[in-house]
Amino acid sequence: MIDKLYNYLPFLEKTDTWILQIFAIVFVALLIDFIQKKILKRIKVQLEKTTNLWDDALINAVIKPLSLLIWVVGLAMALEVAALSETIKVLEIGVIISVAWTLIRFITFVEENVLHQQEIIGNAVDKTTADAISQLLRISVIITSSLVGLQSLGVNISAVLAFGGIGGIAVGFAAKDLLANFFGGLMIYLDRPFSVGDWIRSPDRSIEGTVEKIGWRLTLIRTFDKRPLYIPNSMFASISVENPSRMTHRRIYETIGVRYDDNKQLPAIISDVKEMLCNHPEIDTTQTMIVNFNQFAASSLDFFVYTFTKTTDWIKYHEVKQDILFKISEIVEKHNAEIAYPTSTVHIDNEALLQEMQSR
């Protein structure tokens, strides 16, 4: 067959058969890669119809690394044809990279699928935990594949590990802030004072916003005016952090004043307000509820309302609070009373005023 090709390609010498063999290898690799993409694409379409998350992640993880593996095998065969001595090493390194790439992609796709399923059906999967586990797995795969690759290249792994132990001490002193942030991030993952999506604030620092990402060095917080705030993880070990997202209720604490002229109506007003709160569907009656006359203020008789809503949602809370305040206003008006506002009364001595007018 090759002799016939020489008849059609006279510019090739008999000693150039390796060129034709390499061309054939490249063509076969290209053909195999094309066929496997078509097959995997059809398999992917069928697997996406199932509810199993693992098969989708596996097929997505395999597609690109398999193409790389095909071309690595083709390259190794081409090097063997060219009589180069690096064939085995190229094949081994290519297989290691392909396997590591597949595992990393598989971990990433599983994480995305699990979080996506959580959004759809509400599974109790913590995004922060899923992110931490996936990052640890990816780092483990990278370190393991790197060590195996070095071993394949003939590097003494024992010497590398021994050097890493000695060098780690020096690196630890040189990068103590980096390590402090790393362990700070680890403590956040373990203690979990907050998670991605939580609204947090610190009374010690000007920190308040929604947690968007918890990295190994920095935590990204989006402030309420939409600015990104990057906080080193080590800082959370030395400051207090308040997590309003985990509150069980929201409190309504308001003081209402009525006129001194309405002092006789005040007991009935307080009684009706308390009854209204007990019957309100958004008020949790199992929590502390206080409606009492509080003080003789400068221009009003003050009573206060102390109660808790069932909702913790910020927007809904204000709607409930607004409804409560409107109902209190209606109760005050129902008893022919008025809500007081700051007033001043001037007392004039009538006799002195009369004498002054007569003198004029």
C-alpha positions in Angstrom: 0.0 0.0 0.0 2.8 2.4 1.0 4.7 1.4 -2.2 1.7 2.5 -4.3 1.6 5.9 -2.4 5.2 6.4 -3.4 4.2 6.0 -7.0 1.7 8.9 -6.7 4.0 10.9 -4.4 7.4 10.7 -6.0 8.8 13.5 -3.9 8.8 11.2 -0.9 11.7 8.9 -0.3 11.5 5.4 1.0 13.0 6.6 4.2 10.2 9.0 4.8 7.6 6.4 5.7 7.3 7.8 9.2 5.8 11.0 7.8 2.9 8.9 6.3 2.5 7.0 9.6 2.3 10.2 11.6 -0.2 11.6 9.2 -2.3 8.4 9.5 -2.1 8.6 13.3 -3.2 12.2 13.3 -6.1 11.4 11.0 -7.2 8.4 13.1 -7.0 10.5 16.3 -9.1 13.2 14.6 -11.7 10.6 13.5 -11.9 8.9 16.9 -12.3 12.3 18.6 -15.1 13.3 16.2 -16.9 10.0 16.7 -16.6 10.1 20.6 -18.0 13.6 20.7 -21.0 12.6 18.7 -21.6 9.5 20.8 -21.1 11.4 24.1 -23.4 14.2 22.9 -26.2 11.7 22.3 -25.6 10.0 25.7 -25.6 13.4 27.4 -29.0 14.3 25.9 -30.5 11.0 27.2 -28.9 11.4 30.7 -30.3 14.9 31.1 -33.8 13.4 31.0 -33.1 11.5 34.2 -33.3 12.9 37.8 -29.9 11.4 38.8 -27.3 14.1 39.4 -24.3 11.9 39.2 -24.6 10.6 35.7 -25.0 14.2 34.3 -21.9 15.3 36.2 -19.9 12.3 35.0 -20.8 12.8 31.3 -20.0 16.5 31.5 -16.7 15.8 33.3 -15.5 13.2 30.7 -16.2 15.0 27.4 -13.2 17.4 27.2 -10.6 15.3 29.1 -11.4 12.3 26.8 -10.5 14.4 23.8 -7.3 15.4 25.4 -6.5 11.7 26.2 -7.1 10.7 22.6 -4.7 13.3 21.3 -2.2 12.4 24.0 -2.3 8.8 22.9 -1.9 9.9 19.3 1.0 12.1 20.2 2.7 9.2 22.1 2.3 7.0 19.1 3.6 9.7 16.8 6.7 10.1 19.0 7.2 6.4 18.9 7.1 6.4 15.2 9.6 9.2 15.2 11.8 7.1 17.4 11.9 9.6 20.3 12.6 8.3 23.7 10.1 10.4 25.6 7.0 8.4 24.4 6.3 6.7 27.7 6.7 9.8 29.8 4.4 11.8 27.5 1.7 9.1 27.7 1.9 8.8 31.5 1.8 12.6 32.0 -1.1 12.9 29.5 -3.1 10.2 31.3 -2.4 11.8 34.7 -3.5 15.2 33.5 -6.6 13.8 31.8 -7.7 11.9 34.9 -7.1 14.8 37.2 -9.0 17.2 34.9 -11.9 14.7 34.8 -12.0 14.5 38.6 -11.9 18.3 39.0 -14.6 18.8 36.5 -16.7 16.0 38.1 -16.4 17.6 41.5 -17.4 21.0 40.1 -20.4 19.7 38.2 -21.6 17.7 41.2 -21.4 20.9 43.3 -23.4 22.9 40.8 -26.0 20.2 40.4 -26.5 19.8 44.1 -26.9 23.5 44.7 -29.3 23.7 41.7 -31.4 20.9 43.1 -31.5 22.7 46.4 -32.9 25.8 44.7 -35.6 23.8 43.0 -36.9 21.4 45.6 -35.5 23.0 48.8 -33.1 20.4 50.0 -31.2 21.3 53.2 -27.8 21.6 51.6 -25.6 24.4 52.9 -23.9 26.3 50.1 -20.9 27.2 52.3 -20.3 23.5 53.3 -20.7 22.4 49.7 -18.2 25.0 48.5 -15.7 24.1 51.2 -15.9 20.3 50.5 -15.5 20.9 46.7 -12.5 23.1 47.2 -10.8 20.6 49.5 -11.5 17.8 47.0 -10.1 19.8 44.1 -7.0 20.7 46.1 -6.5 17.1 47.0 -6.8 16.0 43.4 -4.3 18.6 42.2 -1.7 17.8 44.9 -2.0 14.0 44.4 -1.8 14.3 40.6 1.2 16.6 40.9 3.1 14.1 43.1 2.2 11.2 40.8 3.4 13.3 37.8 6.7 14.1 39.5 7.1 10.5 40.2 6.5 9.6 36.6 9.2 12.2 35.6 11.7 10.4 37.8 11.7 12.9 40.7 12.2 11.5 44.1 9.0 12.2 46.0 10.5 11.5 49.4 13.1 14.2 48.8 10.3 16.6 47.7 8.2 15.9 50.8 11.3 16.3 53.1 12.1 19.6 51.4 8.5 20.6 51.7 8.6 20.0 55.5 11.7 22.1 56.0 10.6 24.7 53.5 7.1 24.8 55.1 8.6 26.3 58.3 10.3 29.1 56.3 7.2 29.7 54.3 5.1 29.8 57.5 7.2 32.6 58.9 7.3 34.5 55.6 3.6 34.1 54.9 2.1 34.2 58.4 -0.7 36.6 57.4 -1.6 34.3 54.5 -1.7 31.3 56.8 -3.7 33.2 59.4 -6.3 34.0 56.7 -6.3 30.4 55.6 -7.0 29.0 59.1 -9.5 31.8 59.6 -11.4 30.6 56.6 -11.1 27.0 57.9 -12.6 28.1 61.2 -15.5 29.8 59.4 -16.2 26.6 57.6 -16.1 24.6 60.8 -17.8 27.0 63.3 -20.1 28.4 60.6 -21.0 31.7 62.3 -22.4 32.7 58.9 -23.0 31.2 55.5 -23.2 32.4 51.9 -26.3 34.5 51.5 -26.5 35.6 55.2 -26.8 39.2 56.2 -24.1 40.0 58.8 -22.7 43.0 60.6 -20.1 43.8 63.1 -20.5 46.3 66.0 -16.7 46.5 66.2 -16.1 47.5 62.6 -18.0 49.2 59.8 -19.0 45.9 58.3 -22.5 45.2 57.2 -23.9 43.4 54.2 -24.7 40.1 52.5 -22.1 37.3 52.3 -21.5 36.4 48.7 -18.4 34.2 48.9 -16.2 32.7 51.6 -12.8 32.0 50.1 -9.6 30.6 51.7 -8.1 34.1 52.2 -10.9 36.6 51.8 -14.7 36.8 52.5 -16.7 38.9 50.0 -19.5 40.9 51.5 -21.9 43.0 49.4 -22.9 46.1 51.2 -26.5 47.4 51.0 -25.3 50.1 48.6 -24.0 47.3 46.4 -20.3 47.9 47.0 -18.1 44.8 47.3 -16.3 44.5 50.7 -13.3 42.1 50.9 -12.5 41.1 54.5 -9.5 39.0 55.4 -10.6 35.8 57.2 -8.2 36.3 60.1 -10.2 39.4 61.1 -13.2 37.4 62.1 -11.2 35.8 64.9 -10.8 39.1 66.6 -14.2 40.9 66.1 -17.8 40.2 67.1 -20.1 39.3 64.3 -23.9 39.6 64.4 -26.0 37.5 62.1 -29.5 39.0 61.8 -30.3 36.4 59.1 -30.6 33.8 61.8 -33.0 35.7 64.1 -36.2 33.8 64.9 -38.5 36.8 65.2 -38.5 40.6 64.6 -39.4 43.0 67.4 -41.9 45.9 67.3 -41.1 48.3 70.1 -43.0 51.6 69.8 -44.1 54.4 72.2 -47.4 56.1 71.6 -48.5 59.2 73.5 -52.1 60.5 73.9 -53.2 63.9 75.2 -53.5 64.6 79.0 -57.2 65.4 78.3 -57.7 61.8 77.3 -56.4 60.2 80.5 -59.8 58.6 81.3 -59.8 56.8 77.9 -56.2 55.5 78.3 -57.0 52.2 80.2 -59.6 51.2 77.5 -57.2 52.2 74.7 -54.4 50.0 76.2 -56.8 47.1 76.7 -58.1 47.2 73.1 -54.5 47.5 71.7 -53.4 44.4 73.6 -56.5 42.5 72.4 -55.8 43.6 68.8 -52.2 42.3 69.1 -53.4 38.9 70.5 -55.7 38.5 67.6 -53.3 39.7 64.9 -52.3 36.7 62.6 -48.7 38.0 62.2 -47.9 38.4 65.9 -46.4 35.5 67.8 -48.3 35.4 71.0 -45.9 32.8 72.5 -43.3 35.5 72.8 -43.1 38.4 75.2 -46.0 40.9 74.7 -46.3 44.1 76.7 -48.8 47.0 76.3 -48.6 49.3 79.3 -48.8 52.9 80.4 -45.2 54.0 80.7 -44.8 57.6 81.8 -46.1 61.1 82.2 -44.2 62.8 79.4 -43.9 66.6 78.8 -47.0 66.8 76.6 -48.5 63.4 76.5 -49.4 60.2 78.4 -47.1 57.6 76.9 -47.8 53.8 76.7 -45.5 51.4 74.8 -46.0 48.4 72.7 -43.5 45.5 72.9 -44.2 42.4 70.8 -42.7 40.1 68.1 -43.7 39.3 64.6 -43.7 35.8 63.2 -41.8 36.8 60.1 -38.2 37.7 59.9 -38.4 39.0 56.3 -37.4 42.7 56.4 -40.0 43.8 53.8 -42.9 41.9 55.3 -41.9 43.0 58.8 -42.4 46.6 57.9 -45.7 45.8 56.3 -46.9 44.1 59.5 -45.5 47.0 61.6 -47.3 49.5 59.4 -50.6 47.6 59.9 -50.1 47.5 63.6 -49.5 51.3 63.9 -52.6 52.0 61.7 -54.8 49.8 63.9 -53.5 51.5 67.0 -54.4 54.9 65.5 -57.9 53.6 64.7 -58.3 52.4 68.3 -57.3 55.8 69.7 -59.8 57.6 67.4 -62.5 55.1 68.3 -62.3 56.2 71.9 -62.6 59.9 70.9 -59.0 60.5 71.9 -56.1 61.9 70.0 -52.4 61.1 69.6 -50.5 63.8 71.3 -47.9 66.0 69.7 -45.4 68.4 71.4 -47.4 71.4 72.8 -46.7 74.3 75.2 -49.2 76.1 77.5 -48.6 79.6 78.7 -50.3 80.7 82.0 -51.0 84.4 82.3 -51.9 86.2 85.6 -55.3 87.8 84.6 -55.3 90.3 87.4 -51.9 91.7 86.4 -53.0 91.8 82.8 -56.1 93.8 83.8 -54.1 96.3 85.7 -51.7 96.8 82.8 -54.6 97.4 80.4 -56.2 100.0 82.8 -52.9 101.8 83.2 -52.9 102.4 79.5 
